Amino acid sequence: MEHGLSYLGCTAIEDKLQDGVPETIVTLIQAEIRFWVLTGDKLETAIEIAKSCRIIEPDTLVVTLSSLSLDPKSLKIMMNQKIREIRAANSTKRPSRFRRREKPQQ
């Protein structure tokens, strides 16, 4: 019989998306229909789901906003900082697929 061994176990459960979800979301994006995703998952899980749905692509800027404080002044400061980060990233990046496109004048 073996002695002095350490046992290590690992398991994982993956929630599968329903058939057609990624393709449907791509169609919505191509039609320039904006949508929100609301989830009770942890931030990391929500980001991975968004990647699997093709909401977040490899070149997508992901900005997160979280705070332990609900103090309005602190949240406003944090939001303004994130807005500056987004604007800085957008000024050096190719046009985003989520940015409003100007329609040609007729």
Jmol script that loads the backbone (N, CA, C; Angstrom):
load data "model"
ATOM      1  N   MET A   1       0.847  -1.170   0.000  1.00  0.00           N
ATOM      2  CA  MET A   1       0.000   0.000   0.000  1.00  0.00           C
ATOM      3  C   MET A   1       0.895   1.236   0.000  1.00  0.00           C
ATOM      4  N   GLU A   2       0.450   2.286  -0.734  1.00  0.00           N
ATOM      5  CA  GLU A   2       1.194   3.538  -0.826  1.00  0.00           C
ATOM      6  C   GLU A   2       1.033   4.346   0.459  1.00  0.00           C
ATOM      7  N   HIS A   3       2.090   5.094   0.817  1.00  0.00           N
ATOM      8  CA  HIS A   3       2.041   5.954   2.006  1.00  0.00           C
ATOM      9  C   HIS A   3       2.567   7.331   1.653  1.00  0.00           C
ATOM     10  N   GLY A   4       2.137   8.354   2.374  1.00  0.00           N
ATOM     11  CA  GLY A   4       2.665   9.700   2.206  1.00  0.00           C
ATOM     12  C   GLY A   4       2.264  10.384   0.904  1.00  0.00           C
ATOM     13  N   LEU A   5       1.185   9.969   0.298  1.00  0.00           N
ATOM     14  CA  LEU A   5       0.745  10.586  -0.950  1.00  0.00           C
ATOM     15  C   LEU A   5      -0.197  11.751  -0.668  1.00  0.00           C
ATOM     16  N   SER A   6      -0.161  12.714  -1.537  1.00  0.00           N
ATOM     17  CA  SER A   6      -1.119  13.816  -1.488  1.00  0.00           C
ATOM     18  C   SER A   6      -2.077  13.644  -2.648  1.00  0.00           C
ATOM     19  N   TYR A   7      -3.348  13.692  -2.352  1.00  0.00           N
ATOM     20  CA  TYR A   7      -4.352  13.545  -3.394  1.00  0.00           C
ATOM     21  C   TYR A   7      -4.823  14.925  -3.830  1.00  0.00           C
ATOM     22  N   LEU A   8      -4.951  15.068  -5.101  1.00  0.00           N
ATOM     23  CA  LEU A   8      -5.392  16.330  -5.661  1.00  0.00           C
ATOM     24  C   LEU A   8      -6.538  16.040  -6.614  1.00  0.00           C
ATOM     25  N   GLY A   9      -7.623  16.765  -6.458  1.00  0.00           N
ATOM     26  CA  GLY A   9      -8.768  16.567  -7.345  1.00  0.00           C
ATOM     27  C   GLY A   9      -9.191  17.890  -7.950  1.00  0.00           C
ATOM     28  N   CYS A  10      -9.774  17.802  -9.115  1.00  0.00           N
ATOM     29  CA  CYS A  10     -10.218  19.012  -9.799  1.00  0.00           C
ATOM     30  C   CYS A  10     -11.437  18.658 -10.643  1.00  0.00           C
ATOM     31  N   THR A  11     -12.367  19.561 -10.696  1.00  0.00           N
ATOM     32  CA  THR A  11     -13.539  19.352 -11.535  1.00  0.00           C
ATOM     33  C   THR A  11     -13.966  20.693 -12.118  1.00  0.00           C
ATOM     34  N   ALA A  12     -14.673  20.648 -13.198  1.00  0.00           N
ATOM     35  CA  ALA A  12     -15.160  21.880 -13.816  1.00  0.00           C
ATOM     36  C   ALA A  12     -16.517  21.605 -14.445  1.00  0.00           C
ATOM     37  N   ILE A  13     -17.349  22.606 -14.406  1.00  0.00           N
ATOM     38  CA  ILE A  13     -18.663  22.514 -15.031  1.00  0.00           C
ATOM     39  C   ILE A  13     -18.777  23.692 -15.987  1.00  0.00           C
ATOM     40  N   GLU A  14     -19.138  23.413 -17.208  1.00  0.00           N
ATOM     41  CA  GLU A  14     -19.290  24.477 -18.192  1.00  0.00           C
ATOM     42  C   GLU A  14     -20.748  24.576 -18.584  1.00  0.00           C
ATOM     43  N   ASP A  15     -21.306  25.760 -18.386  1.00  0.00           N
ATOM     44  CA  ASP A  15     -22.663  26.000 -18.865  1.00  0.00           C
ATOM     45  C   ASP A  15     -22.577  26.275 -20.354  1.00  0.00           C
ATOM     46  N   LYS A  16     -23.261  25.486 -21.116  1.00  0.00           N
ATOM     47  CA  LYS A  16     -23.260  25.667 -22.568  1.00  0.00           C
ATOM     48  C   LYS A  16     -24.308  26.705 -22.962  1.00  0.00           C
ATOM     49  N   LEU A  17     -23.962  27.489 -23.959  1.00  0.00           N
ATOM     50  CA  LEU A  17     -24.934  28.418 -24.516  1.00  0.00           C
ATOM     51  C   LEU A  17     -25.941  27.636 -25.329  1.00  0.00           C
ATOM     52  N   GLN A  18     -27.142  28.148 -25.422  1.00  0.00           N
ATOM     53  CA  GLN A  18     -28.135  27.507 -26.269  1.00  0.00           C
ATOM     54  C   GLN A  18     -27.697  27.628 -27.722  1.00  0.00           C
ATOM     55  N   ASP A  19     -28.120  26.676 -28.534  1.00  0.00           N
ATOM     56  CA  ASP A  19     -27.774  26.693 -29.951  1.00  0.00           C
ATOM     57  C   ASP A  19     -28.212  28.000 -30.588  1.00  0.00           C
ATOM     58  N   GLY A  20     -27.328  28.573 -31.399  1.00  0.00           N
ATOM     59  CA  GLY A  20     -27.660  29.761 -32.164  1.00  0.00           C
ATOM     60  C   GLY A  20     -27.438  31.084 -31.449  1.00  0.00           C
ATOM     61  N   VAL A  21     -27.090  31.061 -30.159  1.00  0.00           N
ATOM     62  CA  VAL A  21     -26.922  32.321 -29.428  1.00  0.00           C
ATOM     63  C   VAL A  21     -25.794  33.170 -30.013  1.00  0.00           C
ATOM     64  N   PRO A  22     -24.584  32.627 -30.202  1.00  0.00           N
ATOM     65  CA  PRO A  22     -23.517  33.479 -30.758  1.00  0.00           C
ATOM     66  C   PRO A  22     -23.867  34.052 -32.128  1.00  0.00           C
ATOM     67  N   GLU A  23     -24.475  33.254 -32.982  1.00  0.00           N
ATOM     68  CA  GLU A  23     -24.835  33.718 -34.325  1.00  0.00           C
ATOM     69  C   GLU A  23     -25.913  34.809 -34.261  1.00  0.00           C
ATOM     70  N   THR A  24     -26.871  34.652 -33.352  1.00  0.00           N
ATOM     71  CA  THR A  24     -27.923  35.651 -33.192  1.00  0.00           C
ATOM     72  C   THR A  24     -27.336  36.973 -32.716  1.00  0.00           C
ATOM     73  N   ILE A  25     -26.401  36.917 -31.784  1.00  0.00           N
ATOM     74  CA  ILE A  25     -25.778  38.144 -31.273  1.00  0.00           C
ATOM     75  C   ILE A  25     -24.963  38.829 -32.361  1.00  0.00           C
ATOM     76  N   VAL A  26     -24.256  38.055 -33.167  1.00  0.00           N
ATOM     77  CA  VAL A  26     -23.511  38.639 -34.286  1.00  0.00           C
ATOM     78  C   VAL A  26     -24.472  39.353 -35.232  1.00  0.00           C
ATOM     79  N   THR A  27     -25.618  38.748 -35.503  1.00  0.00           N
ATOM     80  CA  THR A  27     -26.621  39.370 -36.373  1.00  0.00           C
ATOM     81  C   THR A  27     -27.128  40.678 -35.773  1.00  0.00           C
ATOM     82  N   LEU A  28     -27.385  40.698 -34.471  1.00  0.00           N
ATOM     83  CA  LEU A  28     -27.828  41.927 -33.810  1.00  0.00           C
ATOM     84  C   LEU A  28     -26.766  43.019 -33.935  1.00  0.00           C
ATOM     85  N   ILE A  29     -25.517  42.648 -33.729  1.00  0.00           N
ATOM     86  CA  ILE A  29     -24.418  43.613 -33.819  1.00  0.00           C
ATOM     87  C   ILE A  29     -24.303  44.151 -35.238  1.00  0.00           C
ATOM     88  N   GLN A  30     -24.393  43.270 -36.222  1.00  0.00           N
ATOM     89  CA  GLN A  30     -24.301  43.702 -37.620  1.00  0.00           C
ATOM     90  C   GLN A  30     -25.449  44.634 -37.990  1.00  0.00           C
ATOM     91  N   ALA A  31     -26.606  44.443 -37.363  1.00  0.00           N
ATOM     92  CA  ALA A  31     -27.763  45.304 -37.615  1.00  0.00           C
ATOM     93  C   ALA A  31     -27.696  46.581 -36.773  1.00  0.00           C
ATOM     94  N   GLU A  32     -26.593  46.759 -36.064  1.00  0.00           N
ATOM     95  CA  GLU A  32     -26.367  47.918 -35.202  1.00  0.00           C
ATOM     96  C   GLU A  32     -27.450  48.072 -34.140  1.00  0.00           C
ATOM     97  N   ILE A  33     -27.935  46.938 -33.648  1.00  0.00           N
ATOM     98  CA  ILE A  33     -28.895  46.926 -32.549  1.00  0.00           C
ATOM     99  C   ILE A  33     -28.091  46.802 -31.261  1.00  0.00           C
ATOM    100  N   ARG A  34     -28.287  47.756 -30.384  1.00  0.00           N
ATOM    101  CA  ARG A  34     -27.562  47.753 -29.118  1.00  0.00           C
ATOM    102  C   ARG A  34     -28.337  46.936 -28.094  1.00  0.00           C
ATOM    103  N   PHE A  35     -27.613  46.269 -27.244  1.00  0.00           N
ATOM    104  CA  PHE A  35     -28.256  45.474 -26.206  1.00  0.00           C
ATOM    105  C   PHE A  35     -27.358  45.444 -24.981  1.00  0.00           C
ATOM    106  N   TRP A  36     -27.945  45.104 -23.857  1.00  0.00           N
ATOM    107  CA  TRP A  36     -27.219  44.986 -22.603  1.00  0.00           C
ATOM    108  C   TRP A  36     -27.302  43.539 -22.159  1.00  0.00           C
ATOM    109  N   VAL A  37     -26.287  43.115 -21.437  1.00  0.00           N
ATOM    110  CA  VAL A  37     -26.292  41.789 -20.841  1.00  0.00           C
ATOM    111  C   VAL A  37     -26.252  41.981 -19.333  1.00  0.00           C
ATOM    112  N   LEU A  38     -27.203  41.413 -18.648  1.00  0.00           N
ATOM    113  CA  LEU A  38     -27.266  41.503 -17.197  1.00  0.00           C
ATOM    114  C   LEU A  38     -27.113  40.096 -16.648  1.00  0.00           C
ATOM    115  N   THR A  39     -26.161  39.917 -15.746  1.00  0.00           N
ATOM    116  CA  THR A  39     -25.918  38.590 -15.200  1.00  0.00           C
ATOM    117  C   THR A  39     -25.575  38.691 -13.724  1.00  0.00           C
ATOM    118  N   GLY A  40     -25.864  37.655 -13.018  1.00  0.00           N
ATOM    119  CA  GLY A  40     -25.506  37.582 -11.602  1.00  0.00           C
ATOM    120  C   GLY A  40     -24.194  36.848 -11.396  1.00  0.00           C
ATOM    121  N   ASP A  41     -23.521  36.528 -12.496  1.00  0.00           N
ATOM    122  CA  ASP A  41     -22.261  35.800 -12.408  1.00  0.00           C
ATOM    123  C   ASP A  41     -21.136  36.685 -11.898  1.00  0.00           C
ATOM    124  N   LYS A  42     -20.055  36.043 -11.514  1.00  0.00           N
ATOM    125  CA  LYS A  42     -18.846  36.781 -11.165  1.00  0.00           C
ATOM    126  C   LYS A  42     -18.354  37.497 -12.416  1.00  0.00           C
ATOM    127  N   LEU A  43     -17.588  38.561 -12.225  1.00  0.00           N
ATOM    128  CA  LEU A  43     -17.086  39.358 -13.343  1.00  0.00           C
ATOM    129  C   LEU A  43     -16.340  38.488 -14.349  1.00  0.00           C
ATOM    130  N   GLU A  44     -15.454  37.631 -13.871  1.00  0.00           N
ATOM    131  CA  GLU A  44     -14.655  36.789 -14.768  1.00  0.00           C
ATOM    132  C   GLU A  44     -15.547  35.870 -15.596  1.00  0.00           C
ATOM    133  N   THR A  45     -16.577  35.315 -14.962  1.00  0.00           N
ATOM    134  CA  THR A  45     -17.506  34.423 -15.663  1.00  0.00           C
ATOM    135  C   THR A  45     -18.284  35.197 -16.720  1.00  0.00           C
ATOM    136  N   ALA A  46     -18.752  36.379 -16.357  1.00  0.00           N
ATOM    137  CA  ALA A  46     -19.514  37.200 -17.300  1.00  0.00           C
ATOM    138  C   ALA A  46     -18.674  37.554 -18.523  1.00  0.00           C
ATOM    139  N   ILE A  47     -17.401  37.874 -18.312  1.00  0.00           N
ATOM    140  CA  ILE A  47     -16.516  38.209 -19.437  1.00  0.00           C
ATOM    141  C   ILE A  47     -16.305  36.991 -20.327  1.00  0.00           C
ATOM    142  N   GLU A  48     -16.109  35.825 -19.748  1.00  0.00           N
ATOM    143  CA  GLU A  48     -15.926  34.606 -20.548  1.00  0.00           C
ATOM    144  C   GLU A  48     -17.190  34.265 -21.335  1.00  0.00           C
ATOM    145  N   ILE A  49     -18.357  34.466 -20.740  1.00  0.00           N
ATOM    146  CA  ILE A  49     -19.613  34.237 -21.458  1.00  0.00           C
ATOM    147  C   ILE A  49     -19.711  35.207 -22.630  1.00  0.00           C
ATOM    148  N   ALA A  50     -19.378  36.479 -22.392  1.00  0.00           N
ATOM    149  CA  ALA A  50     -19.423  37.478 -23.464  1.00  0.00           C
ATOM    150  C   ALA A  50     -18.464  37.119 -24.592  1.00  0.00           C
ATOM    151  N   LYS A  51     -17.314  36.552 -24.265  1.00  0.00           N
ATOM    152  CA  LYS A  51     -16.371  36.114 -25.302  1.00  0.00           C
ATOM    153  C   LYS A  51     -16.955  34.943 -26.095  1.00  0.00           C
ATOM    154  N   SER A  52     -17.565  34.002 -25.402  1.00  0.00           N
ATOM    155  CA  SER A  52     -18.122  32.845 -26.107  1.00  0.00           C
ATOM    156  C   SER A  52     -19.315  33.226 -26.969  1.00  0.00           C
ATOM    157  N   CYS A  53     -20.020  34.304 -26.598  1.00  0.00           N
ATOM    158  CA  CYS A  53     -21.151  34.801 -27.397  1.00  0.00           C
ATOM    159  C   CYS A  53     -20.693  35.726 -28.518  1.00  0.00           C
ATOM    160  N   ARG A  54     -19.411  36.011 -28.563  1.00  0.00           N
ATOM    161  CA  ARG A  54     -18.816  36.924 -29.536  1.00  0.00           C
ATOM    162  C   ARG A  54     -19.256  38.372 -29.332  1.00  0.00           C
ATOM    163  N   ILE A  55     -19.648  38.707 -28.094  1.00  0.00           N
ATOM    164  CA  ILE A  55     -19.906  40.101 -27.756  1.00  0.00           C
ATOM    165  C   ILE A  55     -18.563  40.801 -27.553  1.00  0.00           C
ATOM    166  N   ILE A  56     -17.646  40.102 -26.912  1.00  0.00           N
ATOM    167  CA  ILE A  56     -16.293  40.608 -26.716  1.00  0.00           C
ATOM    168  C   ILE A  56     -15.380  39.843 -27.668  1.00  0.00           C
ATOM    169  N   GLU A  57     -14.726  40.578 -28.548  1.00  0.00           N
ATOM    170  CA  GLU A  57     -13.776  39.993 -29.483  1.00  0.00           C
ATOM    171  C   GLU A  57     -12.362  40.270 -28.985  1.00  0.00           C
ATOM    172  N   PRO A  58     -11.353  39.613 -29.554  1.00  0.00           N
ATOM    173  CA  PRO A  58      -9.982  39.808 -29.061  1.00  0.00           C
ATOM    174  C   PRO A  58      -9.525  41.268 -29.035  1.00  0.00           C
ATOM    175  N   ASP A  59     -10.024  42.099 -29.948  1.00  0.00           N
ATOM    176  CA  ASP A  59      -9.587  43.499 -29.984  1.00  0.00           C
ATOM    177  C   ASP A  59     -10.547  44.450 -29.261  1.00  0.00           C
ATOM    178  N   THR A  60     -11.510  43.910 -28.525  1.00  0.00           N
ATOM    179  CA  THR A  60     -12.481  44.732 -27.817  1.00  0.00           C
ATOM    180  C   THR A  60     -11.884  45.282 -26.530  1.00  0.00           C
ATOM    181  N   LEU A  61     -12.074  46.572 -26.310  1.00  0.00           N
ATOM    182  CA  LEU A  61     -11.663  47.202 -25.060  1.00  0.00           C
ATOM    183  C   LEU A  61     -12.701  46.843 -23.999  1.00  0.00           C
ATOM    184  N   VAL A  62     -12.268  46.184 -22.941  1.00  0.00           N
ATOM    185  CA  VAL A  62     -13.166  45.810 -21.851  1.00  0.00           C
ATOM    186  C   VAL A  62     -12.876  46.739 -20.675  1.00  0.00           C
ATOM    187  N   VAL A  63     -13.889  47.468 -20.264  1.00  0.00           N
ATOM    188  CA  VAL A  63     -13.752  48.392 -19.150  1.00  0.00           C
ATOM    189  C   VAL A  63     -14.705  47.932 -18.058  1.00  0.00           C
ATOM    190  N   THR A  64     -14.189  47.772 -16.859  1.00  0.00           N
ATOM    191  CA  THR A  64     -15.038  47.351 -15.748  1.00  0.00           C
ATOM    192  C   THR A  64     -15.096  48.468 -14.719  1.00  0.00           C
ATOM    193  N   LEU A  65     -16.210  48.566 -14.077  1.00  0.00           N
ATOM    194  CA  LEU A  65     -16.424  49.564 -13.043  1.00  0.00           C
ATOM    195  C   LEU A  65     -16.995  48.843 -11.841  1.00  0.00           C
ATOM    196  N   SER A  66     -16.261  48.857 -10.752  1.00  0.00           N
ATOM    197  CA  SER A  66     -16.770  48.225  -9.539  1.00  0.00           C
ATOM    198  C   SER A  66     -16.285  49.023  -8.343  1.00  0.00           C
ATOM    199  N   SER A  67     -17.057  48.982  -7.307  1.00  0.00           N
ATOM    200  CA  SER A  67     -16.723  49.743  -6.118  1.00  0.00           C
ATOM    201  C   SER A  67     -17.355  49.091  -4.903  1.00  0.00           C
ATOM    202  N   LEU A  68     -16.648  49.143  -3.800  1.00  0.00           N
ATOM    203  CA  LEU A  68     -17.226  48.672  -2.542  1.00  0.00           C
ATOM    204  C   LEU A  68     -18.060  49.783  -1.911  1.00  0.00           C
ATOM    205  N   SER A  69     -17.850  50.994  -2.378  1.00  0.00           N
ATOM    206  CA  SER A  69     -18.545  52.155  -1.848  1.00  0.00           C
ATOM    207  C   SER A  69     -19.641  52.580  -2.818  1.00  0.00           C
ATOM    208  N   LEU A  70     -20.772  52.925  -2.293  1.00  0.00           N
ATOM    209  CA  LEU A  70     -21.844  53.452  -3.130  1.00  0.00           C
ATOM    210  C   LEU A  70     -21.932  54.969  -3.002  1.00  0.00           C
ATOM    211  N   ASP A  71     -20.886  55.568  -2.461  1.00  0.00           N
ATOM    212  CA  ASP A  71     -20.821  57.016  -2.321  1.00  0.00           C
ATOM    213  C   ASP A  71     -20.883  57.655  -3.705  1.00  0.00           C
ATOM    214  N   PRO A  72     -21.893  58.474  -3.982  1.00  0.00           N
ATOM    215  CA  PRO A  72     -22.065  59.060  -5.317  1.00  0.00           C
ATOM    216  C   PRO A  72     -20.840  59.834  -5.818  1.00  0.00           C
ATOM    217  N   LYS A  73     -20.174  60.557  -4.947  1.00  0.00           N
ATOM    218  CA  LYS A  73     -19.010  61.340  -5.357  1.00  0.00           C
ATOM    219  C   LYS A  73     -17.881  60.419  -5.823  1.00  0.00           C
ATOM    220  N   SER A  74     -17.636  59.349  -5.079  1.00  0.00           N
ATOM    221  CA  SER A  74     -16.594  58.388  -5.459  1.00  0.00           C
ATOM    222  C   SER A  74     -16.918  57.699  -6.771  1.00  0.00           C
ATOM    223  N   LEU A  75     -18.177  57.307  -6.937  1.00  0.00           N
ATOM    224  CA  LEU A  75     -18.588  56.644  -8.173  1.00  0.00           C
ATOM    225  C   LEU A  75     -18.449  57.578  -9.369  1.00  0.00           C
ATOM    226  N   LYS A  76     -18.801  58.847  -9.190  1.00  0.00           N
ATOM    227  CA  LYS A  76     -18.680  59.811 -10.284  1.00  0.00           C
ATOM    228  C   LYS A  76     -17.219  59.981 -10.697  1.00  0.00           C
ATOM    229  N   ILE A  77     -16.325  60.067  -9.730  1.00  0.00           N
ATOM    230  CA  ILE A  77     -14.891  60.182 -10.028  1.00  0.00           C
ATOM    231  C   ILE A  77     -14.412  58.947 -10.790  1.00  0.00           C
ATOM    232  N   MET A  78     -14.825  57.774 -10.334  1.00  0.00           N
ATOM    233  CA  MET A  78     -14.421  56.529 -10.979  1.00  0.00           C
ATOM    234  C   MET A  78     -14.965  56.443 -12.406  1.00  0.00           C
ATOM    235  N   MET A  79     -16.226  56.818 -12.590  1.00  0.00           N
ATOM    236  CA  MET A  79     -16.829  56.777 -13.922  1.00  0.00           C
ATOM    237  C   MET A  79     -16.129  57.741 -14.874  1.00  0.00           C
ATOM    238  N   ASN A  80     -15.811  58.925 -14.403  1.00  0.00           N
ATOM    239  CA  ASN A  80     -15.114  59.895 -15.253  1.00  0.00           C
ATOM    240  C   ASN A  80     -13.738  59.383 -15.666  1.00  0.00           C
ATOM    241  N   GLN A  81     -13.050  58.704 -14.759  1.00  0.00           N
ATOM    242  CA  GLN A  81     -11.749  58.122 -15.098  1.00  0.00           C
ATOM    243  C   GLN A  81     -11.907  57.055 -16.191  1.00  0.00           C
ATOM    244  N   LYS A  82     -12.926  56.218 -16.070  1.00  0.00           N
ATOM    245  CA  LYS A  82     -13.168  55.178 -17.080  1.00  0.00           C
ATOM    246  C   LYS A  82     -13.519  55.801 -18.426  1.00  0.00           C
ATOM    247  N   ILE A  83     -14.304  56.873 -18.404  1.00  0.00           N
ATOM    248  CA  ILE A  83     -14.651  57.564 -19.649  1.00  0.00           C
ATOM    249  C   ILE A  83     -13.391  58.096 -20.328  1.00  0.00           C
ATOM    250  N   ARG A  84     -12.466  58.656 -19.544  1.00  0.00           N
ATOM    251  CA  ARG A  84     -11.200  59.142 -20.118  1.00  0.00           C
ATOM    252  C   ARG A  84     -10.404  57.986 -20.724  1.00  0.00           C
ATOM    253  N   GLU A  85     -10.398  56.834 -20.039  1.00  0.00           N
ATOM    254  CA  GLU A  85      -9.690  55.656 -20.568  1.00  0.00           C
ATOM    255  C   GLU A  85     -10.290  55.217 -21.903  1.00  0.00           C
ATOM    256  N   ILE A  86     -11.605  55.198 -21.985  1.00  0.00           N
ATOM    257  CA  ILE A  86     -12.281  54.776 -23.219  1.00  0.00           C
ATOM    258  C   ILE A  86     -11.972  55.747 -24.349  1.00  0.00           C
ATOM    259  N   ARG A  87     -12.074  57.036 -24.060  1.00  0.00           N
ATOM    260  CA  ARG A  87     -11.790  58.041 -25.090  1.00  0.00           C
ATOM    261  C   ARG A  87     -10.345  57.944 -25.570  1.00  0.00           C
ATOM    262  N   ALA A  88      -9.421  57.732 -24.657  1.00  0.00           N
ATOM    263  CA  ALA A  88      -8.010  57.601 -25.042  1.00  0.00           C
ATOM    264  C   ALA A  88      -7.807  56.371 -25.913  1.00  0.00           C
ATOM    265  N   ALA A  89      -8.442  55.270 -25.558  1.00  0.00           N
ATOM    266  CA  ALA A  89      -8.311  54.041 -26.348  1.00  0.00           C
ATOM    267  C   ALA A  89      -8.946  54.210 -27.718  1.00  0.00           C
ATOM    268  N   ASN A  90     -10.094  54.864 -27.782  1.00  0.00           N
ATOM    269  CA  ASN A  90     -10.781  55.059 -29.060  1.00  0.00           C
ATOM    270  C   ASN A  90     -10.040  56.007 -29.980  1.00  0.00           C
ATOM    271  N   SER A  91      -9.283  56.931 -29.424  1.00  0.00           N
ATOM    272  CA  SER A  91      -8.560  57.884 -30.276  1.00  0.00           C
ATOM    273  C   SER A  91      -7.355  57.240 -30.955  1.00  0.00           C
ATOM    274  N   THR A  92      -6.893  56.102 -30.430  1.00  0.00           N
ATOM    275  CA  THR A  92      -5.731  55.434 -31.014  1.00  0.00           C
ATOM    276  C   THR A  92      -6.093  54.127 -31.694  1.00  0.00           C
ATOM    277  N   LYS A  93      -7.363  53.818 -31.759  1.00  0.00           N
ATOM    278  CA  LYS A  93      -7.833  52.523 -32.253  1.00  0.00           C
ATOM    279  C   LYS A  93      -8.680  52.727 -33.496  1.00  0.00           C
ATOM    280  N   ARG A  94      -8.766  51.676 -34.292  1.00  0.00           N
ATOM    281  CA  ARG A  94      -9.645  51.733 -35.456  1.00  0.00           C
ATOM    282  C   ARG A  94     -11.074  51.901 -34.974  1.00  0.00           C
ATOM    283  N   PRO A  95     -11.977  52.371 -35.831  1.00  0.00           N
ATOM    284  CA  PRO A  95     -13.355  52.608 -35.399  1.00  0.00           C
ATOM    285  C   PRO A  95     -13.981  51.354 -34.803  1.00  0.00           C
ATOM    286  N   SER A  96     -14.676  51.531 -33.712  1.00  0.00           N
ATOM    287  CA  SER A  96     -15.329  50.432 -33.029  1.00  0.00           C
ATOM    288  C   SER A  96     -16.591  50.022 -33.764  1.00  0.00           C
ATOM    289  N   ARG A  97     -16.928  48.762 -33.702  1.00  0.00           N
ATOM    290  CA  ARG A  97     -18.166  48.310 -34.322  1.00  0.00           C
ATOM    291  C   ARG A  97     -19.369  48.799 -33.526  1.00  0.00           C
ATOM    292  N   PHE A  98     -19.136  49.312 -32.311  1.00  0.00           N
ATOM    293  CA  PHE A  98     -20.222  49.814 -31.493  1.00  0.00           C
ATOM    294  C   PHE A  98     -20.368  51.330 -31.598  1.00  0.00           C
ATOM    295  N   ARG A  99     -19.442  51.993 -32.242  1.00  0.00           N
ATOM    296  CA  ARG A  99     -19.508  53.447 -32.365  1.00  0.00           C
ATOM    297  C   ARG A  99     -20.545  53.805 -33.409  1.00  0.00           C
ATOM    298  N   ARG A 100     -21.318  54.843 -33.142  1.00  0.00           N
ATOM    299  CA  ARG A 100     -22.350  55.279 -34.087  1.00  0.00           C
ATOM    300  C   ARG A 100     -21.703  55.760 -35.374  1.00  0.00           C
ATOM    301  N   ARG A 101     -22.201  55.291 -36.479  1.00  0.00           N
ATOM    302  CA  ARG A 101     -21.697  55.715 -37.780  1.00  0.00           C
ATOM    303  C   ARG A 101     -22.583  56.826 -38.302  1.00  0.00           C
ATOM    304  N   GLU A 102     -21.959  57.846 -38.854  1.00  0.00           N
ATOM    305  CA  GLU A 102     -22.721  58.943 -39.438  1.00  0.00           C
ATOM    306  C   GLU A 102     -23.335  58.474 -40.745  1.00  0.00           C
ATOM    307  N   LYS A 103     -24.612  58.813 -40.946  1.00  0.00           N
ATOM    308  CA  LYS A 103     -25.293  58.446 -42.186  1.00  0.00           C
ATOM    309  C   LYS A 103     -25.005  59.525 -43.220  1.00  0.00           C
ATOM    310  N   PRO A 104     -24.765  59.128 -44.454  1.00  0.00           N
ATOM    311  CA  PRO A 104     -24.491  60.123 -45.482  1.00  0.00           C
ATOM    312  C   PRO A 104     -25.691  61.039 -45.685  1.00  0.00           C
ATOM    313  N   GLN A 105     -25.414  62.310 -45.905  1.00  0.00           N
ATOM    314  CA  GLN A 105     -26.482  63.262 -46.145  1.00  0.00           C
ATOM    315  C   GLN A 105     -26.956  63.125 -47.588  1.00  0.00           C
ATOM    316  N   GLN A 106     -28.243  63.276 -47.774  1.00  0.00           N
ATOM    317  CA  GLN A 106     -28.803  63.104 -49.122  1.00  0.00           C
ATOM    318  C   GLN A 106     -29.245  64.406 -49.705  1.00  0.00           C
TER     319      GLN A 106
END
end "model"
wireframe off; spacefill off
backbone 0.3
color backbone group
